[in-house]
């Protein structure tokens, strides 16, 4: 499984997505959602992938 990078709006940093889960949205596009890996950050990250 590839490691995905995303931007956390809560801690304002760009980094890897921890505990990634793959979803298919209602329009057919795929996305990865997971937690921010920043120290002490509890935010979620979601990224649309190709």
N, C-alpha and C positions, 0 to 999 in steps of 0.2 A: 504494500500500500504506500502510495506517495505521501510525503509530508506536505501539507498545505499551509500557506502563509495567509494571514488576514490582518485587517486593521481593527483594533478594539476601540470603540467609541468611548468606553468608560475610562480607560487609563491612557488613551491617546497614543498608543504605541502600535507598531507593526511587528508581528511575530508569528510563530507557529501556532496552529490550532491544536489544542490537546483534546483527547477523547473525541475524534471526529466521527460524525455519523453522516451517511449519505442519504439524501432524499431526492425524490422527483417531484417537482412542483406541478401545479395543476395545468400549467401551460406546456409541460413536457420538458422543461429545462432541468438540469441537475444542479444540486447545490450541496455543499458540505457545511455542517453546523457543528460547533463545539465550544469549548471553554477557552478563555484567554489564558495563556501560559505565563503571564506577567506575575511578578511576585506580589502577592496580596490582592490581586485583582479577581473579582468574582463575575466579571462580564462574560457575555456570550459573543461569539464571532460567527457570522454566516457569510459564505462566499459562493457565488455562482461559478460553476466550472463548465468547461466546454464539453 
